[in-house]
């Protein structure tokens, strides 16, 4: 079966190496529109998006956590997905939906992307990645950070995962184990 979304999922991979090329304004605008169109529980829209294309800030985001964020130092663009936690008790789910929509939109636009988990991750031995990002970007105290999505033109090629490697054993019909 062919589907635009399924085709994107079939080829999408996490990209951590980017060409030294800026992402065009119209593509950034498309990513932002996709983000704010994502569904949220009870239509509360708790998410906030900080679009970062300043190279000095990207370098600082690259050290947001001990492992897994360094590639941001060479990304031309990042979108920090945060939320006003007081607006919704399911802000994590709402932010996660928005982040994957951003990633699928990036793929459709010919861009690569990779999710950097921030929530519940350490920055160093004494502080959290979330507090580091909040301080760096000036987020209010009542806001929380879910993740950062690094985005740019891929400087690496990765084939999609072949169907035989997919975990279809995790799918059950009607009851667990069937």
C-alpha positions in Angstrom: 0.0 0.0 0.0 1.2 3.5 -0.8 0.8 6.4 1.5 2.6 9.7 1.7 3.2 9.3 5.5 4.2 5.6 5.2 6.6 6.5 2.4 8.2 9.1 4.7 8.4 6.6 7.5 10.0 4.0 5.3 12.9 6.2 4.4 13.3 8.4 7.5 16.4 7.8 9.7 18.0 9.9 12.4 20.5 12.2 10.8 23.3 13.6 12.9 25.6 15.0 10.2 24.6 18.0 8.2 25.9 20.0 5.3 27.1 23.5 6.1 24.1 25.0 4.4 21.4 27.1 6.0 17.8 26.0 6.0 15.8 28.4 3.9 13.2 30.7 5.5 10.3 29.1 3.6 11.2 25.7 4.9 11.6 27.0 8.5 8.1 28.6 8.1 6.7 25.2 6.9 8.3 23.4 9.9 6.7 26.0 12.2 3.3 25.7 10.6 3.4 21.9 10.8 4.3 22.2 14.5 1.5 24.5 15.4 -1.0 22.4 13.5 -0.3 19.3 15.6 -3.2 18.0 17.6 -3.2 18.4 21.4 -5.3 17.0 24.2 -8.5 19.1 24.6 -7.0 21.7 22.2 -5.0 23.3 25.0 -1.8 23.8 22.9 0.6 23.7 25.8 3.7 23.5 23.5 6.1 26.3 22.8 8.7 26.1 20.0 12.0 27.9 20.1 13.5 28.0 16.6 17.3 28.3 16.8 19.5 29.1 13.9 22.1 31.2 15.7 25.4 29.2 15.5 26.6 30.3 19.0 23.3 29.1 20.6 23.5 25.8 18.5 27.0 25.2 19.9 25.7 25.7 23.4 22.7 23.4 22.8 25.3 20.8 21.6 26.5 20.5 25.2 22.9 20.4 26.7 23.4 16.9 27.9 26.2 14.4 28.6 25.5 12.2 25.7 23.6 12.6 22.4 23.4 16.3 21.8 26.9 17.1 20.4 25.8 16.8 16.8 23.7 20.0 17.3 26.9 22.1 17.2 27.1 21.4 13.5 23.3 21.6 12.8 22.1 24.7 10.9 18.8 24.6 12.7 17.2 23.3 15.9 13.7 23.5 17.2 13.4 23.2 21.0 10.0 21.7 21.9 8.9 23.0 25.3 5.6 23.4 27.1 3.7 25.4 29.7 3.2 22.5 32.0 0.2 24.2 33.7 -1.9 24.1 30.6 -2.1 20.4 30.3 -1.4 17.2 32.3 -0.4 15.5 29.1 2.1 18.1 27.8 4.7 15.3 27.2 2.4 13.5 24.8 1.4 16.8 23.1 5.1 17.8 22.7 6.1 14.3 21.4 3.4 14.5 18.8 4.6 17.9 17.7 8.3 16.7 17.6 7.5 13.8 15.3 5.4 15.9 13.0 8.4 18.3 12.8 10.6 15.4 11.9 8.2 14.0 9.2 7.8 17.5 7.7 11.6 17.9 7.6 11.9 14.6 5.8 9.3 15.7 3.3 11.2 19.0 2.7 14.4 17.1 1.9 15.9 17.8 5.3 17.3 15.3 7.9 16.6 15.5 11.6 17.3 13.8 14.9 15.5 14.0 18.2 17.6 14.9 21.3 15.8 13.9 24.5 16.1 16.6 27.1 13.4 15.7 29.7 14.8 13.6 32.5 18.3 13.7 31.2 21.4 15.1 33.0 23.4 18.1 31.8 26.3 17.2 34.1 26.7 15.8 37.6 24.9 18.6 39.3 22.2 19.9 36.9 19.6 18.7 34.4 19.6 19.1 30.7 16.2 20.8 31.0 17.5 23.4 33.5 20.4 24.1 31.2 18.2 24.6 28.1 15.7 26.7 30.1 18.4 29.0 31.4 20.1 29.2 28.0 17.0 30.2 26.1 15.2 32.2 28.9 12.2 30.0 29.3 9.9 30.9 32.2 9.9 28.8 35.4 6.5 27.2 34.7 7.8 25.8 31.3 9.4 22.5 30.7 11.5 21.1 27.9 10.7 17.8 26.1 13.3 17.7 23.4 15.4 19.4 20.7 15.0 18.5 17.1 18.2 19.1 15.1 17.5 19.8 11.4 19.5 20.4 8.3 20.5 19.1 4.9 21.9 15.6 5.4 25.6 15.0 5.0 25.2 11.2 5.4 23.0 8.7 3.7 21.2 6.0 5.6 18.8 3.4 4.1 15.4 3.0 5.6 14.9 0.0 7.9 14.0 -3.1 5.9 10.6 -4.7 6.7 12.2 -7.9 7.9 13.9 -5.9 10.7 10.8 -4.3 12.0 9.4 -5.5 15.4 6.1 -6.9 14.1 6.2 -9.3 17.1 5.1 -6.3 19.2 1.8 -6.2 17.5 -1.1 -8.1 18.9 -4.7 -8.7 17.6 -7.5 -8.2 20.1 -5.6 -9.6 23.1 -2.0 -9.6 24.1 -0.1 -12.6 22.6 -2.4 -13.1 19.7 
